[in-house]
Amino acid sequence: MKELQERIRTEGQNLGDGILKIDSLLNHQIDAALIMRCGEEIAHRFRAENVTRILTAEVSGIAPSFAAAYALGVPVVYARKVKPITMYGPVYLETAPSHTKGMEVNLLVSAEFLPAGERVLIIDDFLASGRTLKGLIRIVRSARCTVVGVACVVEKTFELGRQVLEPFGVRIESLAVITSMENGQITFANE
């Protein structure tokens, strides 16, 4: 999406070590109109897959997932990082390292919200190392559901996350693909 790329170029901050701060768009403050357009684009790309549910990880994946779910008319389920007292019964659990938090985080999904047979689209804010998305794919498969694809708002190809996900054989779509963040510059795939 050209609009998304332009907003990243003008408002994004390259903090070094592969960390891109887009807090004014998605990760702290949400530009609702932009994220709704991102959700519509994701829905357009996956409409033929007959998605019945969207899965994401809290917190930053929720907004684009909500936007895509609204466009597709399906519910969103998000993996929690901490188990609340209201989450009881069978739970799917995976762990994944958080690049920005510098630690392992839990991904918990209540089995009641991921019943067998669903056609699940996984959405996240970033595709970087791929390890969070790998955990979400494993949760979907543990629930005996089908992963119809993975959609990300931003992909950083230099962190090789796509290669980490290749063994799963799932379709991956990213709205903005960054190939380099060297020397303080952000370079997109289509440049």
N, C-alpha and C positions, 0 to 999 in steps of 0.2 A: 504494500500500500504506500503510494507516494506521499500521501498526507502524513502518515505515521513516520516515515523516514524523515520528512522535513521537520516535524516536531522534535524527533530525537536529535537531529542535527542542531536545531536552534536551542533546545532546552536541556538536552541530555548532558551529563557531565561524565567524562572519562576519568575515573578515580585511580586508574592504574591497576595492575594485577588482574586485568580482565573484568573489572567491576564497572558497570554502567549504571549511573544514577539517573532514573527517569521518574523521580518522585513527584514531579509536577503533573505527570500524565496518568500514572498508574500505581506506583508503589507507596505513596503516602497520601497524596491528593489525587483524586480521580477526575479526569476530564470526561464527564459522563457522555457528552455528545460524541467525542472521538472514540471512546470505548464501545459505545453502541454501534458505531459504524464498523469497528473491528469485529464485533460480534456478528453483525450482518454479513460481513465478508467471510468469516469462518463458516457461518450457516450456509452461505451460498456454495462454498467449496465442498461441504459434506452433506448437502441436502439429499443426494441420491443414495446415501448410505443407510437411510432409514434409522437414524439415531433415535433411541428411546430414552437415553439418559446421558448426562454429562457428569464426568468426575474431574475434580481438581484438588489442589492442595491449598489449605488456608495459608496465607491471607491473600496474597497478591493475585492468585489465580481466580478468585471468586468473581471479580468484576467482569473480566472478559467472558467467563463461563456463563454468568447471568445474562449478559447481552446475547450470546449465541443461543442459550437456552430459550430466551424470550422469542428470538427469531424462528427457532425450530419448534417451539411449543412443547418443550420437554422439561423435566425437572433437573436441577443441579444437586449433586451430592459433593460435599467437600470433605477431604481427609483432614481430620483434626490432628493437632500436634500434641494436645494434652487430653486425656480421657476425662470427660465431665462425669459427675455422679449420675446424670440422666442416661448415660450410655451403658446399657447392660445387655446381657445376652451375648450371642456370638459376635465377635469383632475380628475384622481382618487387620493385621498389623505388619507393617514394613518399616524399615528405618532408611534414612538417606542423609548424606552429609549436606549441610547448608553452607554454600560458598560465602554468603554475606554474614552469617552468624558464626561461622568458624566452628561448628559442632554438629553432631548427629541429631537429627530430629525424627520424631515418630510420625508415622502416617497411619491414622486409625480410622477405619470405616465400619460403621455398624452394619452387620449383615442384613438387617431389616430394610435398609435403603439401597441394597445392591443385590436384589433377588436373581437367581439363576435365569439365564436366557436373555438378559438385556443386551442391547446393542449400544455399546458405550463409546462415546467420544471423550478423549482425555484432553483437557485444555490447561495450559499453564502460561504464566507471564513470560518466562525465559526458557529456552533450550540452550543449556550451557554444557555441563558435564553429562547430562542425561540421567543422572542417578535418581533424582526425584521422580522423573517420568518412568524410569525402569521400575521403581517401587510401585507406582500407580498401576502400571501394566500388570505386574505380578498380583496385585490385589484383584483386579478385574478377572484375571484368569483363575485365581483361587476361588472366586465367586461363581465360576462356571458361566461367565458371560463372554461376549465377543468384543474385542477392541476393534472398532471400525476405523480408528485413526487417532492421531495426535495432532493438535493444533497449538501453536505458540505465537504469542504476540511478537517476540523478538528471539532470533536465533543468533548465537555467536559461534560460527563454524570452527573457529580456531580452538575451541575447547573440546571439540570432537564428540559432542553428545549424540549427534546423528549416528556415528559409527557404533556407539555403545548400544543404541536401540536397534541397529540393523538385524541382529540375530532374532528379534521378535517378529520381523517381517510385517511391520505395520506402516501404513502410509503416514507421512509426516508433512504438514503444511505450516509454514511460518510466514507471518505478514511482513516482517522486516528482517532481512538476513544480513548480518554484519560479518565481514570476512577478516577485518583487522581493526585493532584499537592501538596500534603502535604509534609512538611519538606523539601521543595526545590526540591523534586524529581518529575519526570513526569512518570506516570505509564500508560501503554497502556492496552487496553482490552484483547489483545491476549497474555499477559505475565503471 
